């Protein structure tokens, strides 16, 4: 899923200004999203606030961490979709453990999950992506996994079997990976790749 646009508001060294902006953000966006807020101070002493950290040469400081809400799942929910995952993974020649890791990270096996950006279902397909992949109902597990695995197979081929790049593209979009010639410098995307790969190694050992 593509990263949010950066917050452009600028403040002088003013604690009241920072608190006011954070309060405004919380009021305007009461639902969970990827919206950690960071600050950095430029050479003129101006404080900049942003929710994406794109410049590796800047010393970002976390000033607000969003509340993460995870879906509660039962132990048997983890294996609930194994038959769909295994069948679809075999069809597209993708490791089923990788598919399961993506689902775990994207939706925590909640087939009704909807992100603040509108991504839906087990593999969190955006409506435009689902349309392009000819997925008729993203909330239907068979349809969602079919579209998600097909897209994942495309990305793996596009990035020559480099799973890190393929996963980064699944999260941030293939153009972002191509533009940055690697995993984009987005904290969300970098964390996403690490989480999926960690889950992937765990599922492969089971």
N, CA, C and O of each residue as an XYZ file, in Angstrom:
824
protein
N       0.834     -1.179      0.000
C       0.000      0.000      0.000
C       0.873      1.234      0.000
O       1.863      1.300      0.728
N       0.513      2.209     -0.811
C       1.367      3.366     -0.981
C       1.401      4.205      0.281
O       0.390      4.290      0.979
N       2.554      4.843      0.608
C       2.661      5.662      1.797
C       1.821      6.916      1.708
O       1.504      7.384      0.614
N       1.455      7.469      2.873
C       0.671      8.694      2.924
C       1.520      9.887      2.491
O       2.749      9.839      2.546
N       0.851     10.955      2.061
C       1.554     12.168      1.692
C       2.123     12.821      2.933
O       1.505     12.754      3.996
N       3.293     13.457      2.830
C       3.901     14.069      4.005
C       3.112     15.260      4.503
O       2.470     15.959      3.719
N       3.158     15.498      5.825
C       2.547     16.682      6.410
C       3.459     17.861      6.126
O       4.657     17.793      6.400
N       2.914     18.942      5.581
C       3.729     20.047      5.107
C       3.812     21.217      6.095
O       4.531     22.185      5.846
N       3.081     21.134      7.212
C       3.057     22.259      8.143
C       4.451     22.485      8.739
O       5.154     21.531      9.071
N       4.834     23.734      8.869
C       6.125     24.100      9.443
C       5.895     24.918     10.707
O       4.996     25.756     10.768
N       6.718     24.663     11.704
C       6.616     25.404     12.950
C       8.009     25.830     13.404
O       8.995     25.145     13.135
N       8.080     26.958     14.090
C       9.301     27.332     14.784
C       9.424     26.447     16.021
O       8.525     25.659     16.312
N      10.536     26.575     16.750
C      10.701     25.789     17.972
C       9.598     26.190     18.940
O       9.777     27.085     19.766
N       8.489     25.538     18.833
C       7.305     25.950     19.572
C       6.542     24.716     19.991
O       5.897     24.079     19.157
N       6.598     24.365     21.253
C       5.950     23.159     21.733
C       4.447     23.235     21.549
O       3.807     22.226     21.254
N       3.880     24.404     21.717
C       2.428     24.561     21.562
C       2.016     24.255     20.132
O       0.977     23.642     19.890
N       2.844     24.690     19.186
C       2.524     24.432     17.778
C       2.525     22.953     17.471
O       1.652     22.471     16.750
N       3.498     22.216     18.010
C       3.573     20.775     17.782
C       2.357     20.079     18.372
O       1.728     19.248     17.716
N       2.028     20.423     19.614
C       0.879     19.794     20.273
C      -0.408     20.102     19.514
O      -1.270     19.235     19.373
N      -0.538     21.328     19.026
C      -1.744     21.706     18.288
C      -1.892     20.901     17.014
O      -2.990     20.454     16.682
N      -0.781     20.711     16.288
C      -0.850     19.936     15.052
C      -1.223     18.487     15.337
O      -2.047     17.907     14.630
N      -0.621     17.900     16.368
C      -0.938     16.508     16.697
C      -2.392     16.360     17.084
O      -3.039     15.383     16.707
N      -2.913     17.313     17.829
C      -4.327     17.264     18.214
C      -5.216     17.363     16.986
O      -6.229     16.670     16.892
N      -4.840     18.222     16.043
C      -5.617     18.366     14.816
C      -5.603     17.089     14.006
O      -6.634     16.684     13.469
N      -4.440     16.444     13.908
C      -4.339     15.197     13.168
C      -5.207     14.115     13.789
O      -5.872     13.359     13.082
N      -5.197     14.047     15.103
C      -6.003     13.040     15.781
C      -7.478     13.299     15.585
O      -8.258     12.361     15.418
N      -7.874     14.570     15.604
C      -9.279     14.917     15.424
C      -9.749     14.597     14.014
O     -10.859     14.100     13.821
N      -8.904     14.881     13.030
C      -9.283     14.663     11.634
C      -9.214     13.209     11.248
O      -9.894     12.795     10.310
N      -8.405     12.407     11.946
C      -8.210     11.020     11.546
C      -8.307     10.112     12.765
O      -7.287      9.625     13.252
N      -9.539      9.872     13.273
C      -9.699      9.084     14.480
C      -9.512      7.609     14.254
O      -9.435      6.859     15.227
N      -9.434      7.150     13.017
C      -9.315      5.734     12.736
C      -7.858      5.363     12.559
O      -7.053      6.212     12.178
N      -7.496      4.108     12.829
C      -6.099      3.710     12.753
C      -5.570      3.783     11.334
O      -6.261      3.402     10.390
N      -4.347      4.272     11.180
C      -3.674      4.310      9.885
C      -2.182      4.364     10.170
O      -1.762      4.461     11.323
N      -1.385      4.300      9.102
C       0.050      4.389      9.290
C       0.394      5.863      9.405
O       0.705      6.503      8.400
N       0.342      6.422     10.631
C       0.455      7.866     10.792
C       1.347      8.247     11.957
O       1.025      9.185     12.685
N       2.457      7.553     12.160
C       3.432      8.017     13.126
C       3.939      9.385     12.667
O       4.103      9.614     11.469
N       4.186     10.289     13.610
C       4.632     11.631     13.265
C       6.069     11.819     13.745
O       6.394     11.534     14.898
N       6.918     12.302     12.847
C       8.320     12.548     13.153
C       8.632     14.034     12.958
O       7.949     14.729     12.206
N       9.666     14.506     13.640
C      10.106     15.887     13.428
C      11.603     15.901     13.118
O      12.345     14.995     13.495
N      12.013     16.936     12.432
C      13.444     17.201     12.289
C      13.630     18.711     12.200
O      12.711     19.439     11.826
N      14.803     19.165     12.540
C      15.109     20.588     12.565
C      16.091     20.891     11.440
O      17.155     20.277     11.362
N      15.742     21.832     10.574
C      16.645     22.168      9.473
C      17.713     23.153      9.941
O      17.733     23.551     11.105
N      18.600     23.541      9.026
C      19.733     24.399      9.385
C      19.305     25.791      9.835
O      20.081     26.505     10.470
N      18.066     26.181      9.507
C      17.551     27.479      9.923
C      16.837     27.423     11.265
O      16.343     28.435     11.762
N      16.788     26.214     11.851
C      16.138     26.070     13.147
C      14.649     25.839     13.077
O      13.970     25.852     14.104
N      14.127     25.628     11.877
C      12.697     25.393     11.713
C      12.381     23.917     11.918
O      13.071     23.045     11.390
N      11.331     23.647     12.690
C      10.903     22.273     12.928
C       9.962     21.837     11.808
O       9.004     22.539     11.487
N      10.237     20.686     11.219
C       9.379     20.109     10.195
C       8.722     18.858     10.772
O       9.385     18.066     11.440
N       7.443     18.675     10.524
C       6.719     17.487     10.951
C       6.284     16.697      9.733
O       5.820     17.270      8.748
N       6.433     15.378      9.796
C       6.082     14.534      8.649
C       5.684     13.151      9.134
O       6.056     12.731     10.229
N       4.922     12.449      8.304
C       4.574     11.067      8.656
C       5.275     10.061      7.756
O       4.951      8.875      7.803
N       6.231     10.501      6.934
C       7.086      9.583      6.195
C       8.528     10.061      6.323
O       8.793     11.262      6.338
N       9.442      9.124      6.413
C      10.854      9.463      6.610
C      11.625      9.063      5.360
O      12.098      7.933      5.239
N      11.740     10.001      4.443
C      12.279      9.676      3.120
C      13.739     10.065      2.923
O      14.379      9.607      1.976
N      14.265     10.896      3.800
C      15.637     11.385      3.613
C      16.578     10.702      4.599
O      16.524     10.999      5.792
N      17.442      9.795      4.136
C      18.332      9.067      5.054
C      19.356      9.961      5.734
O      19.991      9.533      6.698
N      19.536     11.206      5.255
C      20.521     12.116      5.836
C      19.927     12.995      6.935
O      20.627     13.801      7.547
N      18.624     12.828      7.175
C      17.951     13.646      8.183
C      17.788     12.847      9.468
O      17.465     11.659      9.432
N      18.011     13.500     10.598
C      17.846     12.857     11.899
C      16.399     13.045     12.370
O      16.073     14.039     13.019
N      15.537     12.076     12.035
C      14.137     12.152     12.421
C      13.967     11.742     13.883
O      14.640     10.828     14.361
N      13.073     12.416     14.581
C      12.752     12.079     15.967
C      11.251     11.807     16.055
O      10.440     12.639     15.648
N      10.885     10.644     16.586
C       9.478     10.282     16.735
C       8.831     11.142     17.816
O       9.306     11.175     18.951
N       7.733     11.848     17.464
C       7.033     12.675     18.450
C       5.627     12.175     18.733
O       5.018     12.573     19.726
N       5.105     11.311     17.878
C       3.792     10.716     18.131
C       3.718      9.361     17.445
O       4.000      9.248     16.252
N       3.342      8.338     18.193
C       3.164      7.008     17.614
C       1.685      6.674     17.624
O       1.019      6.747     18.656
N       1.177      6.297     16.430
C      -0.234      5.947     16.332
C      -0.532      4.710     17.160
O       0.355      3.906     17.446
N      -1.779      4.572     17.536
C      -2.224      3.381     18.241
C      -2.482      2.285     17.228
O      -3.311      2.452     16.333
N      -1.784      1.166     17.354
C      -1.955      0.042     16.444
C      -3.078     -0.846     16.958
O      -3.102     -1.195     18.138
N      -3.992     -1.209     16.096
C      -5.085     -2.092     16.464
C      -4.943     -3.390     15.690
O      -5.002     -3.389     14.460
N      -4.759     -4.486     16.389
C      -4.623     -5.789     15.753
C      -5.901     -6.586     15.957
O      -6.506     -6.552     17.029
N      -6.299     -7.295     14.928
C      -7.462     -8.143     15.035
C      -7.143     -9.347     15.914
O      -6.084     -9.960     15.777
N      -8.056     -9.679     16.810
C      -7.894    -10.877     17.623
C      -8.289    -12.090     16.792
O      -9.355    -12.111     16.176
N      -7.433    -13.086     16.781
C      -7.751    -14.296     16.035
C      -7.541    -15.504     16.928
O      -6.743    -15.479     17.865
N      -8.261    -16.542     16.621
C      -8.114    -17.794     17.330
C      -7.012    -18.620     16.666
O      -6.634    -18.375     15.520
N      -6.514    -19.587     17.402
C      -5.410    -20.402     16.886
C      -5.787    -21.099     15.585
O      -4.962    -21.208     14.678
N      -7.036    -21.573     15.486
C      -7.421    -22.296     14.269
C      -7.631    -21.375     13.072
O      -7.712    -21.847     11.938
N      -7.722    -20.047     13.313
C      -7.873    -19.114     12.195
C      -6.608    -19.072     11.335
O      -6.678    -18.794     10.138
N      -5.453    -19.349     11.948
C      -4.192    -19.314     11.219
C      -4.170    -20.369     10.120
O      -3.570    -20.161      9.065
N      -4.824    -21.500     10.370
C      -4.849    -22.593      9.389
C      -6.152    -22.630      8.594
O      -6.345    -23.498      7.742
N      -7.029    -21.696      8.875
C      -8.369    -21.720      8.278
C      -8.346    -21.673      6.758
O      -9.174    -22.303      6.099
N      -7.392    -20.921      6.197
C      -7.355    -20.721      4.744
C      -6.224    -21.495      4.076
O      -5.871    -21.216      2.930
N      -5.657    -22.463      4.784
C      -4.527    -23.206      4.227
C      -4.860    -23.883      2.903
O      -4.024    -23.923      2.000
N      -6.070    -24.414      2.782
C      -6.428    -25.112      1.537
C      -6.472    -24.150      0.356
O      -6.077    -24.504     -0.755
N      -6.952    -22.937      0.598
C      -6.985    -21.921     -0.466
C      -5.565    -21.463     -0.782
O      -5.191    -21.340     -1.948
N      -4.781    -21.211      0.259
C      -3.406    -20.739      0.080
C      -2.573    -21.765     -0.676
O      -1.863    -21.420     -1.621
N      -2.658    -23.019     -0.264
C      -1.843    -24.065     -0.896
C      -2.223    -24.268     -2.352
O      -1.350    -24.417     -3.208
N      -3.525    -24.275     -2.641
C      -3.986    -24.484     -4.006
C      -3.553    -23.327     -4.914
O      -3.061    -23.547     -6.021
N      -3.739    -22.105     -4.436
C      -3.415    -20.937     -5.257
C      -1.903    -20.759     -5.394
O      -1.411    -20.384     -6.458
N      -1.177    -21.025     -4.324
C       0.288    -20.912     -4.378
C       0.871    -21.895     -5.378
O       1.793    -21.558     -6.120
N       0.340    -23.097     -5.399
C       0.809    -24.089     -6.369
C       0.497    -23.648     -7.799
O       1.309    -23.835     -8.706
N      -0.679    -23.067     -7.991
C      -1.087    -22.609     -9.321
C      -0.120    -21.566     -9.876
O       0.199    -21.583    -11.064
N       0.345    -20.659     -9.017
C       1.212    -19.567     -9.474
C       2.683    -19.769     -9.100
O       3.500    -18.864     -9.269
N       3.012    -20.957     -8.594
C       4.393    -21.290     -8.257
C       4.993    -20.287     -7.269
O       6.077    -19.746     -7.482
N       4.258    -20.061     -6.191
C       4.718    -19.202     -5.109
C       4.728    -20.047     -3.839
O       3.818    -20.847     -3.621
N       5.729    -19.880     -3.016
C       5.812    -20.634     -1.765
C       4.592    -20.306     -0.896
O       4.373    -19.138     -0.575
N       3.800    -21.299     -0.512
C       2.618    -21.023      0.316
C       2.970    -20.362      1.647
O       2.168    -19.609      2.198
N       4.175    -20.643      2.167
C       4.593    -19.992      3.412
C       4.732    -18.486      3.226
O       4.464    -17.719      4.150
N       5.150    -18.060      2.036
C       5.265    -16.632      1.741
C       3.883    -15.997      1.662
O       3.668    -14.907      2.193
N       2.957    -16.666      1.011
C       1.587    -16.157      0.905
C       0.979    -16.013      2.292
O       0.335    -15.010      2.601
N       1.188    -17.014      3.109
C       0.646    -16.989      4.472
C       1.266    -15.849      5.276
O       0.579    -15.201      6.065
N       2.561    -15.601      5.078
C       3.236    -14.513      5.779
C       2.684    -13.153      5.366
O       2.540    -12.257      6.197
N       2.377    -13.003      4.078
C       1.791    -11.753      3.601
C       0.405    -11.560      4.216
O       0.068    -10.463      4.660
N      -0.390    -12.615      4.241
C      -1.729    -12.525      4.816
C      -1.659    -12.184      6.301
O      -2.418    -11.343      6.784
N      -0.752    -12.835      7.023
C      -0.573    -12.558      8.444
C      -0.254    -11.093      8.667
O      -0.826    -10.454      9.551
N       0.662    -10.557      7.864
C       1.094     -9.173      8.030
C       0.036     -8.185      7.567
O      -0.151     -7.138      8.187
N      -0.650     -8.508      6.489
C      -1.618     -7.582      5.903
C      -2.927     -7.515      6.690
O      -3.422     -6.424      6.970
N      -3.487     -8.656      7.044
C      -4.843     -8.663      7.618
C      -4.979     -9.495      8.885
O      -6.044     -9.507      9.501
N      -3.915    -10.190      9.284
C      -3.976    -11.093     10.436
C      -5.106    -12.111     10.279
O      -5.787    -12.467     11.240
N      -5.282    -12.568      9.035
C      -6.246    -13.613      8.677
C      -7.708    -13.183      8.852
O      -8.592    -14.025      9.009
N      -7.952    -11.888      8.824
C      -9.325    -11.372      8.874
C      -9.780    -11.071      7.455
O      -9.332    -10.089      6.863
N     -10.666    -11.900      6.893
C     -11.056    -11.727      5.489
C     -11.962    -10.518      5.276
O     -12.240    -10.153      4.134
N     -12.431     -9.887      6.363
C     -13.256     -8.687      6.252
C     -12.464     -7.416      6.554
O     -13.044     -6.336      6.666
N     -11.165     -7.538      6.684
C     -10.334     -6.387      7.049
C     -10.385     -5.304      5.976
O     -10.362     -5.600      4.781
N     -10.453     -4.054      6.413
C     -10.392     -2.885      5.527
C      -9.413     -1.900      6.137
O      -9.562     -1.514      7.296
N      -8.414     -1.489      5.369
C      -7.438     -0.527      5.868
C      -7.991      0.887      5.749
O      -8.958      1.104      5.018
N      -7.399      1.858      6.450
C      -7.840      3.249      6.317
C      -7.721      3.770      4.884
O      -8.405      4.722      4.511
N      -6.858      3.149      4.087
C      -6.693      3.582      2.696
C      -7.626      2.855      1.747
O      -7.659      3.159      0.555
N      -8.389      1.891      2.267
C      -9.366      1.202      1.432
C      -8.972     -0.172      0.948
O      -9.736     -0.806      0.221
N      -7.789     -0.659      1.332
C      -7.389     -2.012      0.934
C      -8.271     -3.026      1.654
O      -8.662     -2.816      2.802
N      -8.582     -4.133      0.970
C      -9.590     -5.039      1.498
C      -9.151     -6.497      1.506
O      -8.353     -6.937      0.678
N      -9.695     -7.222      2.459
C      -9.579     -8.666      2.468
C      -8.273     -9.199      3.005
O      -7.456     -8.460      3.553
N      -8.090    -10.500      2.839
C      -6.946    -11.201      3.406
C      -5.611    -10.621      2.968
O      -4.713    -10.429      3.789
N      -5.478    -10.340      1.674
C      -4.208     -9.835      1.147
C      -4.257     -8.342      0.866
O      -3.391     -7.796      0.182
N      -5.288     -7.686      1.408
C      -5.411     -6.227      1.369
C      -5.219     -5.646     -0.029
O      -4.265     -4.914     -0.292
N      -6.143     -5.988     -0.912
C      -6.108     -5.465     -2.276
C      -6.812     -4.122     -2.348
O      -7.937     -3.976     -1.872
N      -6.151     -3.147     -2.941
C      -6.820     -1.881     -3.215
C      -7.860     -2.107     -4.304
O      -7.667     -2.963     -5.167
N      -8.968     -1.350     -4.281
C     -10.005     -1.540     -5.307
C      -9.481     -1.477     -6.736
O      -9.907     -2.262     -7.584
N      -8.555     -0.546     -7.018
C      -8.012     -0.434     -8.371
C      -7.191     -1.661     -8.745
O      -7.234     -2.122     -9.885
N      -6.434     -2.194     -7.765
C      -5.642     -3.402     -8.010
C      -6.553     -4.596     -8.225
O      -6.325     -5.408     -9.122
N      -7.588     -4.702     -7.396
C      -8.545     -5.805     -7.536
C      -9.217     -5.759     -8.902
O      -9.431     -6.798     -9.526
N      -9.549     -4.565     -9.364
C     -10.185     -4.414    -10.682
C      -9.231     -4.871    -11.788
O      -9.629     -5.587    -12.707
N      -7.974     -4.450    -11.689
C      -6.986     -4.818    -12.704
C      -6.738     -6.326    -12.719
O      -6.455     -6.910    -13.765
N      -6.848     -6.941    -11.552
C      -6.611     -8.386    -11.442
C      -7.885     -9.195    -11.656
O      -7.878    -10.422    -11.558
N      -8.976     -8.494    -11.949
C     -10.273     -9.137    -12.203
C     -10.762     -9.925    -10.987
O     -11.250    -11.048    -11.105
N     -10.615     -9.301     -9.820
C     -11.120     -9.889     -8.583
C     -12.526     -9.343     -8.347
O     -12.668     -8.153     -8.067
N     -13.558    -10.158     -8.449
C     -14.928     -9.659     -8.335
C     -15.335     -9.260     -6.919
O     -16.164     -8.366     -6.751
N     -14.774     -9.901     -5.905
C     -15.163     -9.614     -4.521
C     -13.949     -9.811     -3.616
O     -13.553    -10.941     -3.332
N     -13.363     -8.701     -3.165
C     -12.146     -8.788     -2.351
C     -12.392     -9.374     -0.973
O     -11.451     -9.804     -0.305
N     -13.645     -9.398     -0.541
C     -13.944     -9.969      0.766
C     -14.160    -11.485      0.698
O     -14.260    -12.150      1.729
N     -14.229    -12.013     -0.506
C     -14.380    -13.451     -0.672
C     -12.970    -14.060     -0.669
O     -12.174    -13.749     -1.555
N     -12.644    -14.922      0.309
C     -11.268    -15.409      0.457
C     -10.660    -16.008     -0.809
O      -9.509    -15.715     -1.134
N     -11.416    -16.844     -1.530
C     -10.868    -17.442     -2.755
C     -10.470    -16.372     -3.761
O      -9.383    -16.418     -4.337
N     -11.369    -15.401     -3.967
C     -11.096    -14.340     -4.932
C      -9.904    -13.489     -4.508
O      -9.041    -13.160     -5.322
N      -9.867    -13.139     -3.231
C      -8.818    -12.264     -2.730
C      -7.450    -12.920     -2.823
O      -6.494    -12.301     -3.291
N      -7.350    -14.164     -2.382
C      -6.068    -14.862     -2.429
C      -5.632    -15.093     -3.877
O      -4.446    -14.987     -4.190
N      -6.570    -15.402     -4.749
C      -6.253    -15.568     -6.172
C      -5.619    -14.299     -6.724
O      -4.577    -14.350     -7.376
N      -6.254    -13.160     -6.458
C      -5.710    -11.896     -6.965
C      -4.397    -11.526     -6.312
O      -3.469    -11.082     -6.987
N      -4.308    -11.705     -4.989
C      -3.094    -11.333     -4.275
C      -1.895    -12.168     -4.682
O      -0.798    -11.635     -4.849
N      -2.088    -13.465     -4.842
C      -0.976    -14.343     -5.219
C      -0.568    -14.090     -6.673
O       0.615    -14.125     -7.011
N      -1.547    -13.839     -7.514
C      -1.232    -13.515     -8.913
C      -0.371    -12.252     -8.982
O       0.596    -12.192     -9.743
N      -0.726    -11.256     -8.190
C       0.030    -10.003     -8.158
C       1.419    -10.229     -7.563
O       2.405     -9.680     -8.054
N       1.492    -11.027     -6.520
C       2.780    -11.332     -5.904
C       3.695    -12.067     -6.876
O       4.895    -11.795     -6.935
N       3.125    -13.001     -7.641
C       3.910    -13.735     -8.649
C       4.458    -12.768     -9.701
O       5.606    -12.900    -10.124
N       3.657    -11.813    -10.116
C       4.087    -10.808    -11.083
C       5.257     -9.994    -10.534
O       6.231     -9.744    -11.243
N       5.157     -9.579     -9.260
C       6.209     -8.764     -8.660
C       7.506     -9.557     -8.476
O       8.598     -9.026     -8.675
N       7.379    -10.810     -8.100
C       8.568    -11.661     -7.938
C       9.295    -11.805     -9.273
O      10.523    -11.743     -9.327
N       8.538    -11.998    -10.341
C       9.143    -12.106    -11.672
C       9.745    -10.772    -12.102
O      10.834    -10.728    -12.675
N       9.026     -9.683    -11.821
C       9.490     -8.350    -12.216
C      10.837     -8.017    -11.581
O      11.710     -7.430    -12.222
N      10.995     -8.398    -10.317
C      12.230     -8.080     -9.598
C      13.170     -9.279     -9.491
O      13.986     -9.377     -8.575
N      13.027    -10.185    -10.458
C      13.987    -11.282    -10.661
C      14.208    -12.113     -9.388
O      15.338    -12.391     -8.986
N      13.086    -12.495     -8.777
C      13.080    -13.386     -7.605
C      13.687    -12.769     -6.342
O      14.009    -13.489     -5.397
N      13.843    -11.463     -6.320
C      14.294    -10.779     -5.111
C      13.057    -10.536     -4.233
O      12.277     -9.620     -4.494
N      12.886    -11.355     -3.201
C      11.677    -11.273     -2.386
C      11.553     -9.945     -1.650
O      10.448     -9.430     -1.484
N      12.665     -9.395     -1.213
C      12.621     -8.123     -0.493
C      12.052     -7.019     -1.383
O      11.218     -6.227     -0.945
N      12.506     -6.976     -2.625
C      12.004     -5.956     -3.550
C      10.550     -6.225     -3.927
O       9.750     -5.295     -4.035
N      10.213     -7.491     -4.125
C       8.832     -7.834     -4.468
C       7.878     -7.441     -3.344
O       6.797     -6.912     -3.603
N       8.270     -7.693     -2.113
C       7.429     -7.334     -0.967
C       7.357     -5.820     -0.789
O       6.303     -5.284     -0.446
N       8.463     -5.136     -1.018
C       8.440     -3.676     -0.949
C       7.477     -3.110     -1.975
O       6.752     -2.155     -1.696
N       7.471     -3.700     -3.165
C       6.557     -3.256     -4.219
C       5.114     -3.579     -3.867
O       4.212     -2.810     -4.201
N       4.882     -4.695     -3.203
C       3.526     -5.052     -2.778
C       2.996     -4.004     -1.804
O       1.803     -3.703     -1.791
N       3.887     -3.457     -0.995
C       3.479     -2.460     -0.004
C       3.437     -1.040     -0.561
O       2.471     -0.309     -0.345
N       4.494     -0.654     -1.280
C       4.638      0.744     -1.693
C       4.369      0.977     -3.172
O       4.267      2.123     -3.610
N       4.255     -0.099     -3.948
C       4.057      0.043     -5.381
C       5.344     -0.206     -6.140
O       6.427      0.164     -5.686
N       5.223     -0.830     -7.285
C       6.421     -1.180     -8.059
C       7.181      0.041     -8.537
O       8.407      0.006     -8.637
N       6.464      1.133     -8.837
C       7.150      2.334     -9.322
C       8.061      2.935     -8.256
O       9.120      3.477     -8.575
N       7.650      2.840     -6.989
C       8.488      3.367     -5.909
C       9.784      2.576     -5.805
O      10.847      3.154     -5.579
N       9.706      1.268     -5.968
C      10.899      0.428     -5.899
C      11.822      0.718     -7.084
O      13.039      0.814     -6.929
N      11.231      0.852     -8.252
C      12.024      1.162     -9.449
C      12.684      2.533     -9.320
O      13.856      2.701     -9.657
N      11.933      3.496     -8.836
C      12.458      4.857     -8.684
C      13.651      4.900     -7.742
O      14.646      5.567     -8.026
N      13.555      4.193     -6.627
C      14.621      4.240     -5.619
C      15.674      3.148     -5.829
O      16.647      3.061     -5.080
N      15.468      2.316     -6.856
C      16.411      1.247     -7.188
C      16.659      0.334     -5.977
O      17.786     -0.083     -5.710
N      15.612      0.051     -5.285
C      15.705     -0.792     -4.100
C      14.506     -0.540     -3.209
O      13.533      0.088     -3.627
N      14.574     -1.032     -1.975
C      13.483     -0.788     -1.036
C      13.387      0.710     -0.775
O      14.383      1.319     -0.385
N      12.231      1.318     -0.974
C      12.091      2.768     -0.770
C      12.421      3.158      0.670
O      12.229      2.361      1.589
N      12.911      4.365      0.868
C      13.288      4.812      2.221
C      12.081      5.226      3.044
O      12.096      6.272      3.693
N      11.040      4.415      3.021
C       9.847      4.667      3.816
C       9.887      3.723      5.023
O      10.013      2.511      4.854
N       9.784      4.260      6.213
C       9.854      3.430      7.409
C       8.778      2.346      7.386
O       9.036      1.206      7.772
N       7.578      2.697      6.936
C       6.491      1.719      6.876
C       6.861      0.540      5.983
O       6.671     -0.617      6.358
N       7.390      0.842      4.796
C       7.735     -0.212      3.850
C       8.902     -1.059      4.351
O       8.883     -2.282      4.216
N       9.904     -0.421      4.920
C      11.051     -1.162      5.441
C      10.627     -2.108      6.568
O      11.074     -3.254      6.627
N       9.759     -1.616      7.462
C       9.258     -2.471      8.540
C       8.392     -3.592      7.997
O       8.427     -4.718      8.495
N       7.609     -3.272      6.963
C       6.726     -4.271      6.354
C       7.529     -5.438      5.781
O       7.195     -6.600      6.011
N       8.571     -5.128      5.049
C       9.404     -6.180      4.447
C      10.011     -7.054      5.536
O      10.030     -8.279      5.411
N      10.500     -6.444      6.589
C      11.099     -7.208      7.678
C      10.063     -8.111      8.353
O      10.361     -9.263      8.670
N       8.863     -7.601      8.572
C       7.831     -8.397      9.241
C       7.423     -9.592      8.391
O       7.291    -10.706      8.899
N       7.224     -9.359      7.094
C       6.807    -10.464      6.227
C       7.898    -11.526      6.153
O       7.610    -12.717      6.269
N       9.129    -11.113      5.963
C      10.222    -12.086      5.865
C      10.395    -12.870      7.172
O      10.697    -14.063      7.147
N      10.204    -12.205      8.293
C      10.287    -12.888      9.582
C       9.186    -13.943      9.707
O       9.443    -15.072     10.126
N       7.961    -13.566      9.341
C       6.849    -14.515      9.364
C       7.088    -15.651      8.368
O       6.778    -16.811      8.641
N       7.637    -15.302      7.228
C       7.911    -16.291      6.186
C       8.855    -17.378      6.701
O       8.602    -18.568      6.509
N       9.928    -16.970      7.347
C      10.894    -17.951      7.873
C      10.251    -18.811      8.955
O      10.557    -19.998      9.064
N       9.371    -18.228      9.749
C       8.690    -19.002     10.783
C       7.775    -20.060     10.161
O       7.781    -21.216     10.584
N       6.992    -19.661      9.161
C       6.063    -20.597      8.538
C       6.795    -21.697      7.764
O       6.307    -22.823      7.669
N       7.953    -21.372      7.219
C       8.714    -22.391      6.490
C       9.238    -23.473      7.416
O       9.447    -24.608      6.988
N       9.451    -23.137      8.668
C       9.984    -24.087      9.629
C       8.901    -24.960     10.273
O       9.200    -25.922     10.981
N       7.653    -24.609     10.016
C       6.550    -25.376     10.618
C       6.257    -26.644      9.835
O       5.361    -27.403     10.202
